Amino acid sequence: MNYTLNFAPVWQNLDHLLAGLALGLQLALVGIAIGCLIGLATAFALLSPVRALRWLAGGYVTLVRNTPILVLILLLYFALPSVGIRLDKLSSFLITLALYAGAYLAEVFRGGLMAIPKGQREAGLAIGLREWQIKAYVIIPVMLRNVLPSLSNSFISLFKDTSLAAAIAVPELTYQARKINLESYRVIETWLVTSALYILTCYVIALLLRQLERRLSLTR
């Protein structure tokens, strides 16, 4: 085997890799933000006294959590046009990412909501707060603080899942790496640098989120 490492083609296209990395981070941030809203609404529905809401929320969570995200991506992008719904590749991937995140976060939030003592709701009612005010100003802030470690893990996992956007030609990091690989045939060098970028980014994200967790824990 006479393979000689040559990183020159990769360094020449480093700006494309960094642009793909930035796009992946943006997709993960938007996906987790929308996913939090979906997950929060679903978590309340799962705990609702209305049976129909519980069934709908449970069906959504079960369906999405048991379907590979790649299948969902391909379904939204390639199958929806056949029923008259056309989405561009970025929109279809973001919708998939948000729905996928929402299904997993629903269970995280449901556990967080169930862990909040009932006395906090009763205290809110005692001082004259309405139900929506208790949820907005008491229950949700406390719950988010309690589930922050799980939320952090979900965000890192979601960022890594953005690599699947390459399947529908969204120009994130993995797509750019595949393009460099096809043009230069430097397989080892391209994927070594790409892996290093993913690892470094996830490590920095984890550090920042741990700092946030520590700061919030000090204010309790």
Backbone as a chain_set.jsonl record, in Angstrom:
{"seq": "MNYTLNFAPVWQNLDHLLAGLALGLQLALVGIAIGCLIGLATAFALLSPVRALRWLAGGYVTLVRNTPILVLILLLYFALPSVGIRLDKLSSFLITLALYAGAYLAEVFRGGLMAIPKGQREAGLAIGLREWQIKAYVIIPVMLRNVLPSLSNSFISLFKDTSLAAAIAVPELTYQARKINLESYRVIETWLVTSALYILTCYVIALLLRQLERRLSLTR", "coords": {"N": [[0.855, -1.197, 0.0], [0.807, 2.035, -1.054], [-0.091, 4.558, -0.239], [0.001, 8.015, 0.062], [-0.299, 10.592, 2.327], [-1.97, 13.62, 1.644], [-2.895, 16.648, 2.362], [-3.387, 18.989, 1.042], [-5.473, 19.496, -0.984], [-7.696, 19.494, 0.697], [-7.211, 21.594, 2.524], [-7.271, 23.691, 0.724], [-9.941, 23.851, 0.211], [-11.04, 24.481, 2.609], [-12.609, 26.635, 3.382], [-15.092, 26.033, 2.296], [-15.78, 23.794, 3.786], [-15.983, 24.954, 6.33], [-18.057, 26.729, 5.866], [-20.096, 24.88, 5.415], [-20.143, 23.712, 7.929], [-21.016, 25.885, 9.484], [-23.582, 26.201, 8.419], [-24.718, 23.775, 9.215], [-24.75, 24.132, 12.01], [-26.536, 26.282, 12.185], [-28.866, 25.058, 11.201], [-29.241, 23.132, 13.202], [-29.679, 24.784, 15.44], [-32.033, 26.223, 14.745], [-33.699, 24.032, 14.359], [-33.746, 22.848, 16.948], [-34.91, 24.909, 18.386], [-37.514, 25.201, 17.261], [-38.286, 22.601, 17.674], [-38.349, 22.496, 20.466], [-40.624, 24.018, 21.037], [-42.589, 22.446, 19.792], [-42.189, 20.071, 21.22], [-42.778, 20.897, 23.834], [-45.499, 21.621, 23.681], [-46.497, 19.117, 22.968], [-45.788, 17.619, 25.217], [-47.408, 18.748, 27.229], [-49.831, 17.991, 26.111], [-49.633, 15.22, 26.328], [-49.946, 14.937, 29.037], [-52.439, 15.819, 29.415], [-55.865, 15.936, 30.59], [-57.673, 15.353, 28.662], [-58.595, 12.775, 26.655], [-58.406, 12.409, 23.847], [-56.454, 14.255, 23.071], [-54.23, 13.161, 24.374], [-53.981, 10.743, 23.01], [-53.466, 11.611, 20.359], [-51.047, 13.025, 20.712], [-49.459, 10.973, 21.767], [-49.464, 9.195, 19.604], [-48.094, 10.669, 17.642], [-45.534, 10.937, 18.872], [-44.781, 8.228, 19.127], [-44.786, 7.386, 16.431], [-42.812, 9.05, 15.19], [-40.499, 8.642, 16.775], [-39.966, 5.991, 16.28], [-39.272, 5.802, 13.674], [-36.623, 5.929, 11.387], [-34.599, 8.86, 11.082], [-33.541, 9.474, 8.587], [-35.29, 8.221, 6.831], [-37.568, 9.753, 7.291], [-36.682, 12.221, 6.32], [-36.325, 11.679, 3.563], [-38.918, 10.971, 2.962], [-40.431, 13.354, 3.351], [-39.201, 15.025, 1.487], [-39.231, 13.713, -1.027], [-41.664, 12.316, -1.258], [-43.858, 13.982, -0.613], [-44.215, 15.868, -2.799], [-45.638, 14.308, -4.636], [-48.204, 14.361, -3.743], [-48.924, 16.887, -4.119], [-47.661, 18.743, -2.467], [-45.04, 20.797, -2.298], [-41.784, 21.324, -1.242], [-38.78, 23.157, -0.728], [-35.378, 21.89, -0.501], [-34.062, 22.756, 1.844], [-36.122, 23.693, 3.522], [-37.71, 21.375, 3.795], [-35.925, 19.697, 5.122], [-35.486, 21.102, 7.519], [-38.074, 21.086, 8.638], [-38.396, 18.338, 9.033], [-36.297, 17.898, 10.864], [-37.119, 19.473, 13.035], [-39.575, 18.254, 13.72], [-38.636, 15.74, 14.414], [-36.915, 16.339, 16.558], [-38.833, 17.442, 18.268], [-40.428, 15.211, 18.955], [-38.71, 13.637, 20.526], [-37.987, 15.464, 22.516], [-40.431, 15.865, 23.688], [-40.861, 13.722, 25.442], [-38.768, 14.186, 27.194], [-39.512, 16.686, 28.275], [-41.976, 15.971, 29.346], [-41.244, 14.252, 31.434], [-39.861, 16.147, 32.971], [-41.927, 17.906, 33.647], [-43.566, 16.262, 35.18], [-41.972, 15.923, 37.362], [-42.106, 18.246, 38.809], [-43.153, 19.622, 41.836], [-46.547, 19.505, 42.996], [-47.266, 21.482, 44.674], [-46.224, 23.889, 43.75], [-47.901, 24.732, 41.693], [-50.225, 25.077, 43.164], [-49.403, 27.1, 44.871], [-49.133, 29.17, 43.062], [-51.801, 29.502, 42.259], [-52.786, 30.362, 44.672], [-51.809, 32.943, 44.938], [-53.205, 34.257, 43.07], [-52.659, 33.814, 40.35], [-53.371, 32.911, 36.941], [-54.087, 29.842, 35.116], [-52.532, 29.708, 32.702], [-50.608, 31.608, 33.275], [-49.326, 30.468, 35.447], [-48.175, 28.256, 34.203], [-46.496, 29.58, 32.336], [-44.832, 31.305, 33.866], [-44.0, 29.953, 36.126], [-44.017, 27.002, 36.108], [-42.873, 26.156, 33.556], [-40.288, 27.588, 33.392], [-38.938, 26.427, 35.645], [-39.029, 23.717, 34.969], [-37.519, 23.701, 32.556], [-34.992, 24.368, 33.509], [-34.454, 22.108, 35.039], [-34.345, 20.078, 33.12], [-32.231, 20.726, 31.542], [-29.634, 19.404, 31.195], [-30.402, 17.095, 29.689], [-31.539, 18.379, 27.521], [-29.312, 19.625, 26.465], [-27.805, 17.407, 25.591], [-29.547, 16.513, 23.636], [-29.405, 18.601, 21.788], [-26.736, 18.425, 20.887], [-26.8, 15.882, 19.734], [-28.678, 16.384, 17.747], [-27.312, 18.232, 16.183], [-25.318, 16.577, 15.102], [-26.966, 14.959, 13.611], [-27.568, 16.596, 11.494], [-25.862, 15.984, 9.49], [-27.11, 14.185, 7.867], [-28.52, 15.654, 6.092], [-27.144, 15.834, 3.776], [-28.088, 13.861, 2.169], [-30.145, 14.879, 0.652], [-28.905, 16.826, -0.716], [-28.389, 19.204, 0.729], [-26.178, 21.774, 1.424], [-24.407, 21.223, 3.779], [-21.848, 20.357, 6.22], [-21.081, 17.575, 5.803], [-21.975, 17.159, 3.189], [-20.329, 18.974, 1.793], [-17.866, 17.808, 2.347], [-18.103, 15.352, 1.017], [-18.212, 16.293, -1.58], [-15.652, 17.451, -1.921], [-14.159, 15.148, -1.606], [-14.95, 13.617, -3.853], [-13.976, 15.206, -5.879], [-11.226, 15.393, -5.441], [-10.29, 12.913, -4.685], [-9.094, 12.375, -2.263], [-9.578, 10.551, 0.102], [-9.072, 9.672, 2.812], [-7.858, 11.94, 3.986], [-9.847, 13.922, 3.648], [-12.054, 12.966, 5.181], [-10.869, 12.692, 7.656], [-10.321, 15.366, 8.396], [-12.914, 16.365, 8.328], [-14.142, 14.808, 10.333], [-12.662, 15.712, 12.521], [-13.532, 18.365, 12.639], [-16.247, 18.01, 13.309], [-15.965, 16.731, 15.822], [-14.541, 18.659, 17.337], [-16.343, 20.809, 17.263], [-18.607, 19.72, 18.573], [-17.457, 19.271, 21.056], [-16.877, 21.887, 21.937], [-19.471, 22.926, 22.024], [-20.541, 21.299, 24.051], [-18.959, 22.116, 26.229], [-19.734, 24.821, 26.497], [-22.455, 24.531, 27.101], [-22.296, 23.138, 29.495], [-21.161, 25.085, 31.081], [-23.302, 26.878, 31.135], [-25.156, 25.317, 32.508], [-23.889, 25.151, 35.02], [-23.921, 27.837, 35.822], [-26.659, 28.309, 36.027], [-27.27, 26.506, 38.034], [-26.069, 27.667, 40.218], [-27.717, 29.78, 40.735], [-29.933, 28.777, 41.941]], "CA": [[0.0, 0.0, 0.0], [1.657, 3.218, -1.207], [-0.919, 5.764, -0.112], [0.694, 9.125, 0.71], [-1.238, 11.626, 2.766], [-1.813, 14.941, 1.041], [-4.027, 17.437, 2.844], [-3.471, 20.253, 0.302], [-6.809, 19.747, -1.556], [-8.65, 19.765, 1.767], [-6.96, 22.961, 3.029], [-7.71, 24.638, -0.302], [-11.408, 23.935, 0.275], [-11.439, 24.582, 4.014], [-13.683, 27.621, 3.517], [-16.349, 25.338, 1.999], [-16.084, 22.962, 4.949], [-16.419, 25.83, 7.423], [-19.395, 27.221, 5.504], [-21.004, 23.77, 5.669], [-20.247, 23.58, 9.383], [-21.873, 26.983, 9.956], [-24.963, 25.887, 8.025], [-25.172, 22.698, 10.092], [-25.059, 24.724, 13.313], [-27.774, 27.056, 12.031], [-29.971, 24.106, 11.085], [-29.457, 22.532, 14.521], [-30.25, 25.803, 16.334], [-33.431, 26.454, 14.364], [-34.411, 22.784, 14.597], [-33.975, 22.641, 18.382], [-35.828, 25.954, 18.847], [-38.87, 24.805, 16.872], [-38.53, 21.33, 18.341], [-38.718, 22.769, 21.861], [-42.03, 24.446, 21.046], [-43.403, 21.262, 19.486], [-42.054, 19.139, 22.336], [-43.475, 21.429, 25.01], [-46.938, 21.463, 23.425], [-46.799, 17.683, 22.995], [-45.675, 17.164, 26.608], [-48.648, 19.147, 27.909], [-50.909, 17.162, 25.565], [-49.487, 13.878, 26.897], [-50.407, 14.992, 30.423], [-53.771, 16.425, 29.418], [-56.974, 15.058, 30.98], [-58.464, 15.056, 27.462], [-58.061, 11.528, 26.099], [-58.086, 12.572, 22.425], [-55.157, 14.932, 22.994], [-53.206, 12.202, 24.772], [-53.822, 9.778, 21.922], [-52.809, 12.27, 19.231], [-49.656, 13.295, 21.089], [-48.778, 9.685, 21.873], [-49.292, 8.664, 18.256], [-47.008, 11.438, 17.007], [-44.258, 10.567, 19.494], [-44.474, 6.837, 18.771], [-44.495, 7.308, 14.995], [-41.546, 9.702, 14.839], [-39.392, 8.03, 17.498], [-39.709, 4.644, 15.758], [-38.929, 5.912, 12.255], [-35.301, 6.546, 11.208], [-34.7, 10.237, 10.603], [-33.254, 9.5, 7.15], [-36.548, 7.865, 6.152], [-38.444, 10.933, 7.382], [-36.145, 13.238, 5.402], [-36.645, 11.27, 2.187], [-40.378, 10.983, 2.822], [-40.906, 14.727, 3.178], [-38.639, 15.684, 0.305], [-39.552, 13.038, -2.285], [-43.031, 11.795, -1.33], [-44.878, 15.031, -0.542], [-44.568, 16.441, -4.111], [-46.595, 13.458, -5.361], [-49.562, 14.709, -3.293], [-49.116, 18.306, -4.381], [-46.977, 19.609, -1.493], [-43.64, 20.929, -2.723], [-40.919, 22.084, -0.342], [-37.376, 23.122, -1.127], [-34.626, 20.924, 0.31], [-33.749, 23.307, 3.161], [-37.358, 23.721, 4.305], [-38.13, 20.007, 4.12], [-35.019, 19.151, 6.143], [-35.753, 21.783, 8.786], [-39.338, 20.568, 9.175], [-38.103, 16.991, 9.532], [-35.444, 18.012, 12.048], [-37.931, 20.012, 14.125], [-40.524, 17.21, 14.129], [-37.843, 14.679, 15.054], [-36.51, 16.863, 17.867], [-40.027, 17.613, 19.084], [-40.885, 13.922, 19.473], [-37.812, 13.225, 21.614], [-38.064, 16.437, 23.605], [-41.726, 15.722, 24.36], [-40.676, 12.809, 26.565], [-37.893, 14.882, 28.145], [-40.319, 17.702, 28.957], [-43.016, 15.297, 30.125], [-40.598, 13.843, 32.676], [-39.577, 17.349, 33.748], [-43.187, 18.426, 34.185], [-44.051, 15.353, 36.215], [-41.094, 16.03, 38.528], [-42.371, 19.499, 39.53], [-44.124, 19.414, 42.921], [-47.866, 20.106, 42.783], [-47.375, 22.664, 45.525], [-45.887, 25.109, 43.016], [-49.131, 25.171, 41.024], [-51.146, 25.544, 44.195], [-48.914, 28.398, 45.351], [-49.487, 30.136, 42.033], [-53.235, 29.773, 42.366], [-53.034, 31.076, 45.931], [-51.49, 34.372, 44.791], [-54.083, 34.83, 42.058], [-52.231, 33.592, 38.964], [-54.211, 32.043, 36.129], [-53.404, 28.609, 34.722], [-51.504, 29.967, 31.697], [-49.541, 32.346, 33.943], [-48.571, 29.504, 36.25], [-47.353, 27.485, 33.261], [-45.496, 30.431, 31.684], [-43.908, 31.978, 34.783], [-43.559, 29.091, 37.239], [-43.747, 25.603, 35.774], [-41.956, 25.983, 32.423], [-38.906, 27.948, 33.731], [-38.356, 25.425, 36.553], [-38.86, 22.484, 34.204], [-36.406, 23.857, 31.615], [-33.753, 24.303, 34.275], [-34.238, 20.727, 35.466], [-34.064, 19.176, 31.987], [-31.172, 21.306, 30.708], [-28.64, 18.415, 30.742], [-30.981, 16.288, 28.609], [-31.712, 19.281, 26.381], [-27.969, 19.806, 25.896], [-27.488, 16.186, 24.846], [-30.411, 16.484, 22.451], [-28.899, 19.555, 20.806], [-25.518, 17.864, 20.29], [-27.236, 14.792, 18.861], [-29.356, 16.983, 16.594], [-26.277, 18.809, 15.328], [-24.701, 15.479, 14.352], [-27.958, 14.477, 12.641], [-27.619, 17.474, 10.314], [-25.044, 15.374, 8.43], [-28.001, 13.443, 6.975], [-29.06, 16.576, 5.086], [-26.405, 15.594, 2.533], [-28.866, 12.92, 1.35], [-30.979, 15.645, -0.286], [-28.028, 17.861, -1.279], [-28.249, 20.435, 1.513], [-24.724, 21.93, 1.457], [-23.787, 21.32, 5.107], [-20.46, 19.886, 6.29], [-20.889, 16.266, 5.176], [-22.132, 17.345, 1.742], [-19.108, 19.614, 1.293], [-16.779, 16.821, 2.425], [-18.303, 14.403, -0.086], [-17.867, 16.985, -2.829], [-14.177, 17.528, -1.971], [-13.671, 13.778, -1.78], [-15.185, 13.211, -5.237], [-13.164, 16.016, -6.791], [-9.785, 15.245, -5.198], [-10.001, 11.512, -4.362], [-8.328, 12.284, -1.011], [-10.617, 10.014, 0.983], [-8.662, 9.669, 4.221], [-7.624, 13.313, 4.442], [-11.116, 14.65, 3.704], [-12.892, 12.535, 6.296], [-10.165, 12.991, 8.907], [-10.558, 16.773, 8.717], [-14.348, 16.505, 8.619], [-14.374, 14.227, 11.661], [-12.063, 16.625, 13.508], [-14.424, 19.529, 12.762], [-17.423, 17.586, 14.083], [-15.562, 16.463, 17.208], [-14.198, 19.928, 17.978], [-17.57, 21.597, 17.429], [-19.419, 19.093, 19.634], [-16.76, 19.479, 22.331], [-17.084, 23.289, 22.323], [-20.891, 23.051, 22.401], [-20.705, 20.658, 25.358], [-18.343, 22.985, 27.234], [-20.579, 26.005, 26.68], [-23.698, 24.137, 27.756], [-21.968, 22.822, 30.895], [-21.018, 26.377, 31.766], [-24.659, 27.386, 31.355], [-25.752, 24.5, 33.579], [-23.282, 25.553, 36.299], [-24.402, 29.168, 36.194], [-28.048, 28.188, 36.454], [-27.331, 25.775, 39.299], [-25.651, 28.589, 41.272], [-28.795, 30.729, 41.02], [-31.063, 28.116, 42.585]], "C": [[0.884, 1.236, 0.0], [0.848, 4.498, -1.165], [-0.147, 6.818, 0.661], [-0.308, 10.212, 1.064], [-0.911, 12.963, 2.117], [-3.052, 15.768, 1.397], [-4.242, 18.726, 2.037], [-4.858, 20.492, -0.311], [-7.848, 20.082, -0.498], [-8.471, 21.183, 2.291], [-7.422, 24.001, 2.018], [-9.23, 24.841, -0.281], [-11.923, 24.063, 1.703], [-12.585, 25.573, 4.207], [-15.05, 26.988, 3.225], [-16.77, 24.455, 3.175], [-16.607, 23.809, 6.103], [-17.801, 26.42, 7.147], [-20.439, 26.129, 5.739], [-21.212, 23.538, 7.154], [-21.168, 24.657, 9.961], [-23.335, 26.722, 9.615], [-25.537, 24.782, 8.913], [-25.549, 23.21, 11.472], [-26.356, 25.53, 13.258], [-28.991, 26.137, 11.957], [-30.296, 23.482, 12.447], [-30.114, 23.517, 15.478], [-31.724, 26.054, 16.023], [-34.267, 25.206, 14.658], [-34.725, 22.56, 16.065], [-34.951, 23.684, 18.928], [-37.27, 25.592, 18.52], [-39.254, 23.497, 17.561], [-38.927, 21.501, 19.792], [-40.18, 23.182, 21.961], [-42.957, 23.261, 20.786], [-43.385, 20.296, 20.667], [-42.801, 19.589, 23.568], [-44.988, 21.269, 24.854], [-47.343, 19.994, 23.502], [-46.749, 17.137, 24.417], [-46.921, 17.53, 27.405], [-49.834, 18.309, 27.416], [-50.86, 15.746, 26.14], [-50.004, 13.802, 28.331], [-51.819, 15.563, 30.548], [-54.832, 15.433, 29.91], [-57.862, 14.674, 29.793], [-57.845, 13.857, 26.746], [-57.638, 11.671, 24.642], [-56.733, 13.25, 22.241], [-54.025, 13.985, 23.35], [-52.934, 11.204, 23.657], [-53.08, 10.391, 20.729], [-51.326, 12.504, 19.517], [-48.85, 12.002, 21.172], [-48.52, 9.05, 20.525], [-48.15, 9.348, 17.52], [-45.648, 11.021, 17.555], [-43.848, 9.157, 19.088], [-44.059, 6.715, 17.316], [-43.113, 7.861, 14.672], [-40.357, 9.02, 15.511], [-39.03, 6.65, 16.953], [-39.437, 4.633, 14.257], [-37.55, 6.542, 12.127], [-35.424, 7.942, 10.597], [-34.413, 10.331, 9.105], [-34.502, 9.159, 6.341], [-37.504, 9.049, 6.167], [-37.983, 12.028, 6.416], [-36.543, 12.915, 3.967], [-38.142, 11.308, 1.941], [-40.888, 12.388, 2.548], [-40.431, 15.325, 1.861], [-39.111, 15.051, -1.007], [-41.017, 12.597, -2.397], [-44.091, 12.892, -1.344], [-45.204, 15.667, -1.9], [-45.589, 15.617, -4.89], [-48.027, 13.683, -4.907], [-49.782, 16.22, -3.37], [-48.459, 19.263, -3.404], [-45.495, 19.648, -1.858], [-42.875, 21.842, -1.768], [-39.499, 22.049, -0.89], [-36.603, 22.266, -0.134], [-34.322, 21.443, 1.713], [-34.981, 23.288, 4.063], [-37.778, 22.318, 4.728], [-37.221, 19.405, 5.187], [-35.276, 19.796, 7.501], [-37.045, 21.281, 9.436], [-39.12, 19.18, 9.771], [-37.317, 17.051, 10.832], [-36.246, 18.489, 13.255], [-38.931, 18.973, 14.636], [-39.813, 16.091, 14.878], [-37.411, 15.115, 16.454], [-37.704, 16.972, 18.799], [-40.505, 16.313, 19.71], [-40.021, 13.457, 20.644], [-37.896, 14.18, 22.805], [-39.394, 16.355, 24.347], [-41.609, 14.819, 25.581], [-39.777, 13.428, 27.631], [-38.694, 15.887, 28.961], [-41.41, 17.066, 29.818], [-42.445, 14.839, 31.469], [-40.302, 15.026, 33.586], [-40.827, 17.929, 34.381], [-43.717, 17.562, 35.327], [-43.229, 15.455, 37.498], [-41.338, 17.301, 39.342], [-43.427, 19.256, 40.607], [-45.445, 20.141, 42.639], [-48.052, 21.375, 43.612], [-47.061, 23.952, 44.803], [-47.114, 25.639, 42.264], [-50.104, 25.746, 42.039], [-50.725, 26.897, 44.762], [-49.243, 29.498, 44.351], [-50.958, 30.503, 42.065], [-53.55, 30.61, 43.6], [-52.751, 32.57, 45.819], [-52.247, 35.002, 43.617], [-53.651, 34.668, 40.621], [-53.212, 32.68, 38.239], [-53.377, 30.831, 35.686], [-52.272, 28.876, 33.728], [-50.339, 30.745, 32.299], [-48.672, 31.424, 34.796], [-47.643, 28.682, 35.351], [-46.193, 28.33, 32.715], [-44.43, 30.945, 32.644], [-43.364, 31.095, 35.909], [-43.099, 27.725, 36.735], [-42.694, 25.454, 34.671], [-40.524, 26.41, 32.754], [-38.217, 26.929, 34.638], [-38.078, 24.129, 35.804], [-37.67, 22.563, 33.256], [-35.063, 23.797, 32.331], [-33.427, 22.862, 34.669], [-33.83, 19.801, 34.322], [-32.923, 19.688, 31.11], [-30.103, 20.299, 30.301], [-29.153, 17.546, 29.59], [-31.173, 17.121, 27.345], [-30.377, 19.521, 25.68], [-27.569, 18.599, 25.059], [-28.301, 16.097, 23.56], [-29.901, 17.429, 21.374], [-27.647, 19.019, 20.113], [-25.876, 16.737, 19.321], [-27.896, 15.325, 17.595], [-28.354, 17.612, 15.634], [-25.605, 17.72, 14.498], [-25.667, 14.923, 13.301], [-28.059, 15.368, 11.406], [-26.771, 16.923, 9.172], [-25.913, 14.614, 7.429], [-28.643, 14.339, 5.922], [-28.343, 16.414, 3.755], [-27.176, 14.667, 1.601], [-29.766, 13.637, 0.353], [-30.237, 16.897, -0.769], [-28.107, 19.207, -0.577], [-26.766, 20.623, 1.773], [-24.118, 22.147, 2.848], [-22.425, 20.613, 5.056], [-20.239, 18.554, 5.575], [-21.022, 16.351, 3.658], [-20.864, 17.957, 1.138], [-17.933, 18.644, 1.306], [-16.889, 15.8, 1.295], [-17.902, 15.022, -1.415], [-16.345, 17.073, -2.997], [-13.595, 16.151, -2.248], [-13.809, 13.319, -3.231], [-14.287, 13.957, -6.215], [-11.668, 15.753, -6.649], [-9.337, 13.804, -4.976], [-9.108, 11.358, -3.125], [-9.288, 11.842, 0.106], [-10.248, 10.162, 2.458], [-8.531, 11.088, 4.746], [-8.936, 14.077, 4.624], [-11.927, 14.267, 4.935], [-12.203, 12.685, 7.641], [-10.437, 14.429, 9.341], [-12.025, 16.994, 9.074], [-14.683, 15.969, 10.002], [-13.847, 15.143, 12.752], [-12.953, 17.848, 13.717], [-15.68, 19.184, 13.56], [-17.077, 17.41, 15.558], [-15.292, 17.762, 17.956], [-15.445, 20.759, 18.242], [-18.44, 21.032, 18.548], [-18.785, 19.31, 21.005], [-16.975, 20.902, 22.835], [-18.529, 23.507, 22.756], [-21.12, 22.474, 23.792], [-20.125, 21.519, 26.473], [-19.227, 24.195, 27.541], [-21.863, 25.66, 27.429], [-23.459, 23.734, 29.208], [-21.784, 24.085, 31.709], [-22.384, 26.973, 32.085], [-25.343, 26.617, 32.481], [-25.208, 24.925, 34.945], [-23.818, 26.899, 36.751], [-25.842, 29.117, 36.69], [-28.166, 27.466, 37.795], [-26.928, 26.675, 40.476], [-26.766, 29.544, 41.663], [-29.993, 30.071, 41.677], [-31.175, 28.517, 44.048]], "O": [[1.63, 1.464, 0.952], [1.072, 5.413, -1.958], [0.31, 6.568, 1.777], [-1.062, 10.688, 0.216], [0.245, 13.381, 2.046], [-4.117, 15.601, 0.802], [-5.178, 19.475, 2.315], [-5.387, 21.596, -0.175], [-8.771, 20.856, -0.749], [-9.451, 21.902, 2.485], [-7.906, 25.068, 2.397], [-9.732, 25.881, -0.705], [-13.092, 23.79, 1.979], [-13.432, 25.387, 5.08], [-16.051, 27.363, 3.836], [-17.949, 24.376, 3.518], [-17.564, 23.425, 6.776], [-18.611, 26.592, 8.058], [-21.54, 26.415, 6.209], [-22.314, 23.209, 7.592], [-21.999, 24.372, 10.823], [-24.223, 26.989, 10.425], [-26.698, 24.843, 9.316], [-26.55, 22.779, 12.044], [-27.174, 25.464, 14.175], [-30.02, 26.407, 12.576], [-31.463, 23.323, 12.806], [-31.002, 23.142, 16.243], [-32.56, 26.092, 16.926], [-35.395, 25.304, 15.143], [-35.828, 22.134, 16.409], [-35.734, 23.384, 19.829], [-38.146, 25.662, 19.382], [-40.398, 23.312, 17.975], [-39.749, 20.741, 20.304], [-40.892, 22.745, 22.864], [-43.972, 23.089, 21.461], [-44.422, 19.769, 21.068], [-43.393, 18.773, 24.275], [-45.672, 20.836, 25.781], [-48.403, 19.663, 24.035], [-47.565, 16.293, 24.79], [-47.433, 16.713, 28.171], [-50.725, 17.961, 28.191], [-51.898, 15.141, 26.408], [-50.445, 12.747, 28.788], [-52.324, 15.763, 31.653], [-54.713, 14.23, 29.677], [-58.7, 13.779, 29.903], [-56.705, 13.921, 26.286], [-56.618, 11.113, 24.24], [-55.956, 12.871, 21.365], [-52.976, 13.998, 22.705], [-51.782, 10.862, 23.393], [-52.182, 9.769, 20.162], [-50.466, 12.222, 18.683], [-47.711, 11.936, 20.71], [-47.475, 8.433, 20.317], [-47.342, 8.695, 16.859], [-44.715, 10.78, 16.788], [-42.69, 8.922, 18.743], [-43.092, 6.022, 16.998], [-42.332, 7.222, 13.966], [-39.314, 8.838, 14.882], [-37.906, 6.188, 17.144], [-39.378, 3.569, 13.641], [-37.317, 7.603, 12.708], [-36.246, 8.174, 9.711], [-34.984, 11.182, 8.423], [-34.74, 9.745, 5.285], [-38.177, 9.319, 5.172], [-38.805, 12.682, 5.773], [-37.039, 13.78, 3.245], [-38.587, 11.638, 0.842], [-41.68, 12.6, 1.63], [-41.175, 16.047, 1.198], [-39.363, 15.757, -1.984], [-41.555, 12.513, -3.501], [-45.114, 12.752, -2.014], [-46.368, 15.983, -2.145], [-46.326, 16.16, -5.712], [-48.967, 13.26, -5.58], [-50.708, 16.757, -2.762], [-48.67, 20.472, -3.492], [-44.789, 18.646, -1.738], [-43.272, 22.981, -1.522], [-39.064, 21.041, -1.446], [-37.104, 21.952, 0.946], [-34.322, 20.67, 2.671], [-34.894, 22.91, 5.231], [-38.157, 22.097, 5.879], [-37.692, 18.68, 6.063], [-35.283, 19.109, 8.522], [-37.093, 21.076, 10.649], [-39.594, 18.881, 10.867], [-37.63, 16.342, 11.788], [-36.079, 17.976, 14.362], [-39.113, 18.828, 15.844], [-40.333, 15.562, 15.86], [-37.528, 14.353, 17.415], [-37.61, 16.636, 19.98], [-40.939, 16.3, 20.862], [-40.537, 12.944, 21.637], [-37.878, 13.751, 23.958], [-39.473, 16.735, 25.515], [-42.183, 15.108, 26.63], [-39.991, 13.225, 28.826], [-38.576, 15.939, 30.185], [-41.728, 17.57, 30.895], [-43.076, 15.013, 32.512], [-40.464, 14.944, 34.804], [-40.793, 18.391, 35.521], [-44.247, 18.073, 36.313], [-43.709, 15.123, 38.582], [-40.828, 17.421, 40.456], [-44.498, 18.729, 40.304], [-45.452, 21.252, 42.11], [-48.882, 22.226, 43.295], [-47.566, 25.009, 45.182], [-47.337, 26.848, 42.205], [-50.731, 26.778, 41.798], [-51.565, 27.734, 45.091], [-49.589, 30.615, 44.735], [-51.32, 31.67, 41.916], [-54.451, 31.449, 43.587], [-53.371, 33.375, 46.514], [-51.967, 36.133, 43.222], [-54.214, 35.318, 39.74], [-53.81, 31.788, 38.842], [-52.158, 30.794, 35.85], [-51.175, 28.339, 33.882], [-49.197, 30.562, 31.877], [-47.453, 31.577, 34.86], [-46.483, 28.443, 35.687], [-45.057, 27.863, 32.64], [-43.255, 31.015, 32.286], [-42.385, 31.45, 36.565], [-41.943, 27.342, 36.912], [-41.729, 24.707, 34.835], [-39.598, 25.665, 32.43], [-37.049, 26.602, 34.429], [-37.025, 23.515, 35.978], [-36.894, 21.613, 33.153], [-34.103, 23.232, 31.807], [-32.268, 22.449, 34.635], [-33.066, 18.856, 34.521], [-32.676, 19.133, 30.039], [-29.683, 20.322, 29.144], [-28.427, 17.292, 28.63], [-30.991, 16.625, 26.233], [-30.318, 19.609, 24.454], [-27.056, 18.748, 23.951], [-27.8, 15.658, 22.525], [-29.952, 17.109, 20.186], [-27.508, 19.143, 18.896], [-25.323, 16.65, 18.225], [-27.699, 14.786, 16.506], [-28.521, 17.537, 14.416], [-25.35, 17.922, 13.31], [-25.245, 14.472, 12.237], [-28.582, 14.938, 10.378], [-26.931, 17.334, 8.023], [-25.514, 14.415, 6.282], [-29.243, 13.845, 4.968], [-28.868, 16.812, 2.715], [-26.956, 14.675, 0.39], [-30.115, 13.069, -0.682], [-30.849, 17.886, -1.172], [-27.916, 20.246, -1.21], [-26.131, 19.71, 2.301], [-23.407, 23.126, 3.074], [-21.916, 20.311, 3.976], [-19.286, 18.427, 4.807], [-20.277, 15.698, 2.926], [-20.387, 17.508, 0.096], [-17.104, 18.649, 0.397], [-15.884, 15.427, 0.689], [-17.322, 14.355, -2.271], [-15.816, 16.804, -4.075], [-12.654, 16.008, -3.029], [-12.893, 12.704, -3.778], [-13.888, 13.416, -7.246], [-10.921, 15.874, -7.621], [-8.147, 13.501, -5.066], [-8.444, 10.335, -2.959], [-9.737, 12.643, 0.926], [-11.016, 10.708, 3.25], [-9.034, 11.405, 5.824], [-9.124, 14.784, 5.613], [-12.429, 15.135, 5.649], [-12.874, 12.796, 8.667], [-10.745, 14.685, 10.505], [-12.337, 17.725, 10.014], [-15.421, 16.602, 10.757], [-14.496, 15.334, 13.78], [-13.112, 18.315, 14.844], [-16.125, 19.975, 14.392], [-17.803, 17.879, 16.435], [-15.759, 17.944, 19.081], [-15.591, 21.345, 19.315], [-18.951, 21.784, 19.378], [-19.487, 19.508, 21.996], [-17.226, 21.109, 24.022], [-18.785, 24.196, 23.744], [-21.807, 23.078, 24.616], [-20.725, 21.643, 27.541], [-19.437, 24.544, 28.703], [-22.304, 26.417, 28.294], [-24.317, 23.96, 30.062], [-22.189, 24.16, 32.869], [-22.598, 27.507, 33.173], [-26.031, 27.209, 33.313], [-25.963, 25.046, 35.909], [-24.133, 27.085, 37.926], [-26.202, 29.796, 37.651], [-29.05, 27.772, 38.596], [-27.389, 26.471, 41.599], [-26.778, 30.065, 42.778], [-30.985, 30.747, 41.949], [-32.074, 28.053, 44.748]]}, "num_chains": 1, "name": "protein.A"}
